Amino acid sequence: MIYKTIHVEASRSYDIIIGRDILPQIAGSIRPLTGDCRLCILTDSTVDALYGDKLVDLLTDAGFAADKFVIPAGEASKCADNLLDFLNFLAECKYTRSDALIAFGGGVVGDLCGLSAALYLRGVKYIQIPTTLLAAVDSSVGGKTAIDIPAGKNLVGAFYQPVLVYCDTALMDTLSPEIYRDGCAEVIKYGVILDKQLYEILQRQPFEREYVVSRCVEIKRDVVQQDEFDNGLRGLLNFGHTFGHAVEKLSDFAVSHGAAVAKGMLLAARMAPLCGLCNVADELVELLHQYGFDLSVDYSADEIYEAILSDKKRRGGDITVVLPRAIGNCTLVTLPVERLYELLKQILTEDYEYKA
Ligand SMILES: NC(=O)c1ccc[n+]([C@@H]2O[C@H](COP(=O)([O-])OP(=O)(O)OC[C@H]3O[C@@H](n4cnc5c(N)ncnc54)[C@H](O)[C@@H]3O)[C@@H](O)[C@H]2O)c1
């Protein structure tokens, strides 16, 4: 049953349909947007094994011609080789501008498919069917698409909005606890940055998935509508990410994205009172522990600082970080990088509570 339809007004307007067990009705939502066209599903090996045939059958039974292109599961698939292979596949199958692509999977598939849609024939329609919690609340919404290149993650991409996001929360039942928890880090992030009520709901597990996904999507929608091309406010969504990306990178991606964001959120919360803001760190620790996050940080202030600077691809100047003023209220703080280094040294002393 459809739980909620959320409308996004951006450079392209579209609906995000959220509900449980709604996949069987998907064709009815696609047809008004595309007419009778060919649909090419991009998915990964795990999602394909679980749900690939089901989606193809649903679409073909409804009269669509559907093809499938499967990439290996995992971040390594978000690469230039797969982008080109997929584009070649579309060209060889003679997909036209009136056909559409479907991203069926987590953020890896969503980002790769979105960029392919932006590039193929200078732009074709695409639909997001997120199958991870992270993709549902974050990557499928807002139109950021990208691949990783050897020089860094997400360095090649485009802003390109889908025509529809169709989120069946039942698909997440098969996620491993670790991957589900990764998504919970992003959900907690939304609570801290903009919604105290959501944060309080998250304190009572298990949460109602449809409500939580809808609320996070509304928050992201509201931010994206005000700053689609990431020139200011959208930076709020990076709470925990500046430090998290540094940890992820230093661990050579052994620490997953969500686990790194959890550590990053705590580092930001510990930094806030040193910048004259409120101290919500202890409260945040309690919630993150409740979700089973390991909050230890194995790296020194020097290592984290260097990783942040290399991530930003520059030296010197200012850097903007997201710091909490209170639960449900974060702010963007721009600091000289030297000040950031000082703050990191103050936090990550030998007796940092979560030093591994
Ligand atoms: N575009 C954006 O705005 C944005 C925002 C946040 C993250 N991202 C990107 O998203 C990616 C991370 O996304 P992710 O965490 O979804 O990773 P992912 O796509 O790699 O999925 C994680 C794992 O879950 C498996 N999986 C997916 N759905 C499943 C299901 N229903 N049941 C069982 N297993 C399933 C996948 O096969 C994969 O192994 C990163 O590349 C990140 O850069 C993009």
PDBQT file of the ligand as one rigid body, heavy atoms in Angstrom, charges set to zero:
ROOT
HETATM    1  N1  LIG A 401      23.937  10.440  -4.973  1.00  0.00    +0.000 N 
HETATM    2  C1  LIG A 401      23.885  10.754  -3.703  1.00  0.00    +0.000 C 
HETATM    3  O1  LIG A 401      23.320  11.803  -3.306  1.00  0.00    +0.000 OA
HETATM    4  C2  LIG A 401      24.488   9.827  -2.699  1.00  0.00    +0.000 A 
HETATM    5  C3  LIG A 401      24.239  10.010  -1.325  1.00  0.00    +0.000 A 
HETATM    6  C4  LIG A 401      24.766   9.083  -0.440  1.00  0.00    +0.000 A 
HETATM    7  C5  LIG A 401      25.520   8.018  -0.900  1.00  0.00    +0.000 A 
HETATM    8  N2  LIG A 401      25.742   7.878  -2.232  1.00  0.00    +0.000 N 
HETATM    9  C6  LIG A 401      26.517   6.749  -2.758  1.00  0.00    +0.000 C 
HETATM   10  O2  LIG A 401      25.795   5.562  -2.443  1.00  0.00    +0.000 OA
HETATM   11  C7  LIG A 401      26.707   4.464  -2.367  1.00  0.00    +0.000 C 
HETATM   12  C8  LIG A 401      26.401   3.652  -1.138  1.00  0.00    +0.000 C 
HETATM   13  O3  LIG A 401      25.085   3.167  -1.244  1.00  0.00    +0.000 OA
HETATM   14  P1  LIG A 401      24.623   1.828  -0.531  1.00  0.00    +0.000 P 
HETATM   15  O4  LIG A 401      25.017   1.857   0.890  1.00  0.00    +0.000 OA
HETATM   16  O5  LIG A 401      23.212   1.601  -0.904  1.00  0.00    +0.000 OA
HETATM   17  O6  LIG A 401      25.617   0.765  -1.191  1.00  0.00    +0.000 OA
HETATM   18  P2  LIG A 401      25.435  -0.385  -2.299  1.00  0.00    +0.000 P 
HETATM   19  O7  LIG A 401      24.652   0.107  -3.442  1.00  0.00    +0.000 OA
HETATM   20  O8  LIG A 401      26.794  -0.905  -2.554  1.00  0.00    +0.000 OA
HETATM   21  O9  LIG A 401      24.573  -1.472  -1.523  1.00  0.00    +0.000 OA
HETATM   22  C9  LIG A 401      25.143  -2.091  -0.406  1.00  0.00    +0.000 C 
HETATM   23  C10 LIG A 401      25.047  -3.603  -0.536  1.00  0.00    +0.000 C 
HETATM   24  O10 LIG A 401      23.689  -3.978  -0.306  1.00  0.00    +0.000 OA
HETATM   25  C11 LIG A 401      23.293  -4.920  -1.292  1.00  0.00    +0.000 C 
HETATM   26  N3  LIG A 401      21.847  -4.774  -1.424  1.00  0.00    +0.000 N 
HETATM   27  C12 LIG A 401      21.180  -3.754  -2.013  1.00  0.00    +0.000 A 
HETATM   28  N4  LIG A 401      19.855  -3.908  -1.851  1.00  0.00    +0.000 NA
HETATM   29  C13 LIG A 401      19.687  -5.069  -1.186  1.00  0.00    +0.000 A 
HETATM   30  C14 LIG A 401      18.545  -5.753  -0.699  1.00  0.00    +0.000 A 
HETATM   31  N5  LIG A 401      17.315  -5.242  -0.839  1.00  0.00    +0.000 N 
HETATM   32  N6  LIG A 401      18.735  -6.915  -0.031  1.00  0.00    +0.000 NA
HETATM   33  C15 LIG A 401      19.986  -7.403   0.163  1.00  0.00    +0.000 A 
HETATM   34  N7  LIG A 401      21.103  -6.793  -0.254  1.00  0.00    +0.000 NA
HETATM   35  C16 LIG A 401      20.954  -5.626  -0.918  1.00  0.00    +0.000 A 
HETATM   36  C17 LIG A 401      24.083  -4.534  -2.504  1.00  0.00    +0.000 C 
HETATM   37  O11 LIG A 401      24.188  -5.603  -3.404  1.00  0.00    +0.000 OA
HETATM   38  C18 LIG A 401      25.430  -4.152  -1.897  1.00  0.00    +0.000 C 
HETATM   39  O12 LIG A 401      26.211  -5.303  -1.701  1.00  0.00    +0.000 OA
HETATM   40  C19 LIG A 401      28.107   5.063  -2.356  1.00  0.00    +0.000 C 
HETATM   41  O13 LIG A 401      28.688   4.870  -3.614  1.00  0.00    +0.000 OA
HETATM   42  C20 LIG A 401      27.857   6.552  -2.109  1.00  0.00    +0.000 C 
HETATM   43  O14 LIG A 401      28.842   7.359  -2.691  1.00  0.00    +0.000 OA
HETATM   44  C21 LIG A 401      25.238   8.751  -3.138  1.00  0.00    +0.000 A 
ENDROOT
TORSDOF 0
